[in-house]
Amino acid sequence: MRVRRAWPGDADAVREVGLKTWPVAYEGLASPEFIVDGLAAWWSPEAVDRGIRQGITMIALDDEKVVGMVGLGQEEGFWVMWKLYVLPQYQGKGVGKALLDGAIAALPAGTEQLLLDVLITNEPAIGFYRKHGFGLPRTTPARDLGVELMWMSLDLQSP
Ligand SMILES: CC(C)(COP(=O)(O)OP(=O)(O)OC[C@H]1O[C@@H](n2cnc3c(N)ncnc32)[C@H](O)[C@@H]1OP(=O)(O)O)[C@@H](O)C(=O)NCCC(=O)NCCS
């Protein structure tokens, strides 16, 4: 398995990860509307293409098959991990960790923290993030996440 930066030509494969992972990940954790609306808003061909061109998207490959993706972008000067998805049958094999490491390595030198927002009901993901050092942030973008989502952050500056 290897991780590399995604380019516009990878957009269909990146999108496929979302279409296959998003509904399974959120079934039972979020409302059917959240699942349908999220697919339309964040996994449309345009949204995936924009993420690749304007942010940083990395993909994990098993041979030549794309089995996971991570997408980062900037919001109010903060780097935010918008997406981290591993195909259901590839979860629990180190792919998520490899993508997280790849994402951190791709950030500009000197980046102080990596933020993300996660559904408060998504305990598997929150457990994964905690295990990898994410906690509650000191500062966040001003965007109000509402009651269903929470911010987490990883300090990237060694003390
Ligand atoms: C969350 C997700 C990205 C993690 O990726 P993954 O490939 O399944 O995780 P990995 O196999 O890389 O796990 C790496 C390590 O984290 C640990 N880990 C994974 N889930 C954990 C949890 N819930 N609590 C504690 N540790 C956890 C693993 O035990 C492993 O530890 P090890 O290196 O000591 O063996 C993946 O499961 C996924 O795509 N889930 C569905 C979509 C989702 O919820 N994405 C996040 C949206 S915010």
PDBQT file of the ligand as one rigid body, heavy atoms in Angstrom, charges set to zero:
ROOT
HETATM    1  C1  LIG A 201     -11.743   6.356  10.734  1.00  0.00    +0.000 C 
HETATM    2  C2  LIG A 201     -10.908   5.721   9.616  1.00  0.00    +0.000 C 
HETATM    3  C3  LIG A 201     -10.449   6.780   8.648  1.00  0.00    +0.000 C 
HETATM    4  C4  LIG A 201      -9.674   5.043  10.262  1.00  0.00    +0.000 C 
HETATM    5  O1  LIG A 201      -8.916   4.401   9.246  1.00  0.00    +0.000 OA
HETATM    6  P1  LIG A 201      -8.510   2.856   9.372  1.00  0.00    +0.000 P 
HETATM    7  O2  LIG A 201      -7.728   2.501   8.174  1.00  0.00    +0.000 OA
HETATM    8  O3  LIG A 201      -9.736   2.066   9.657  1.00  0.00    +0.000 OA
HETATM    9  O4  LIG A 201      -7.601   2.885  10.688  1.00  0.00    +0.000 OA
HETATM   10  P2  LIG A 201      -6.149   2.243  10.844  1.00  0.00    +0.000 P 
HETATM   11  O5  LIG A 201      -6.225   0.791  10.527  1.00  0.00    +0.000 OA
HETATM   12  O6  LIG A 201      -5.163   3.044  10.086  1.00  0.00    +0.000 OA
HETATM   13  O7  LIG A 201      -5.907   2.448  12.401  1.00  0.00    +0.000 OA
HETATM   14  C5  LIG A 201      -4.641   2.839  12.847  1.00  0.00    +0.000 C 
HETATM   15  C6  LIG A 201      -4.562   2.700  14.335  1.00  0.00    +0.000 C 
HETATM   16  O8  LIG A 201      -5.654   3.384  14.954  1.00  0.00    +0.000 OA
HETATM   17  C7  LIG A 201      -6.316   2.511  15.845  1.00  0.00    +0.000 C 
HETATM   18  N1  LIG A 201      -7.741   2.786  15.869  1.00  0.00    +0.000 N 
HETATM   19  C8  LIG A 201      -8.602   2.697  14.853  1.00  0.00    +0.000 A 
HETATM   20  N2  LIG A 201      -9.841   3.000  15.273  1.00  0.00    +0.000 NA
HETATM   21  C9  LIG A 201      -9.724   3.276  16.600  1.00  0.00    +0.000 A 
HETATM   22  C10 LIG A 201     -10.652   3.628  17.614  1.00  0.00    +0.000 A 
HETATM   23  N3  LIG A 201     -11.944   3.763  17.376  1.00  0.00    +0.000 N 
HETATM   24  N4  LIG A 201     -10.188   3.859  18.866  1.00  0.00    +0.000 NA
HETATM   25  C11 LIG A 201      -8.888   3.728  19.144  1.00  0.00    +0.000 A 
HETATM   26  N5  LIG A 201      -7.960   3.363  18.228  1.00  0.00    +0.000 NA
HETATM   27  C12 LIG A 201      -8.388   3.148  16.969  1.00  0.00    +0.000 A 
HETATM   28  C13 LIG A 201      -6.043   1.130  15.309  1.00  0.00    +0.000 C 
HETATM   29  O9  LIG A 201      -6.170   0.176  16.346  1.00  0.00    +0.000 OA
HETATM   30  C14 LIG A 201      -4.629   1.262  14.814  1.00  0.00    +0.000 C 
HETATM   31  O10 LIG A 201      -3.730   1.161  15.907  1.00  0.00    +0.000 OA
HETATM   32  P3  LIG A 201      -2.317   0.414  15.771  1.00  0.00    +0.000 P 
HETATM   33  O11 LIG A 201      -1.541   1.221  14.751  1.00  0.00    +0.000 OA
HETATM   34  O12 LIG A 201      -1.759   0.491  17.147  1.00  0.00    +0.000 OA
HETATM   35  O13 LIG A 201      -2.645  -0.953  15.320  1.00  0.00    +0.000 OA
HETATM   36  C15 LIG A 201     -11.696   4.625   8.846  1.00  0.00    +0.000 C 
HETATM   37  O14 LIG A 201     -12.078   3.597   9.735  1.00  0.00    +0.000 OA
HETATM   38  C16 LIG A 201     -12.911   5.147   8.113  1.00  0.00    +0.000 C 
HETATM   39  O15 LIG A 201     -12.833   5.519   6.936  1.00  0.00    +0.000 OA
HETATM   40  N6  LIG A 201     -14.078   5.142   8.782  1.00  0.00    +0.000 N 
HETATM   41  C17 LIG A 201     -15.326   5.527   8.165  1.00  0.00    +0.000 C 
HETATM   42  C18 LIG A 201     -15.362   6.953   7.706  1.00  0.00    +0.000 C 
HETATM   43  C19 LIG A 201     -15.152   7.960   8.820  1.00  0.00    +0.000 C 
HETATM   44  O16 LIG A 201     -15.796   7.923   9.838  1.00  0.00    +0.000 OA
HETATM   45  N7  LIG A 201     -14.206   8.862   8.559  1.00  0.00    +0.000 N 
HETATM   46  C20 LIG A 201     -13.922   9.952   9.452  1.00  0.00    +0.000 C 
HETATM   47  C21 LIG A 201     -14.823  11.087   9.147  1.00  0.00    +0.000 C 
HETATM   48  S1  LIG A 201     -14.536  12.458  10.235  1.00  0.00    +0.000 SA
ENDROOT
TORSDOF 0
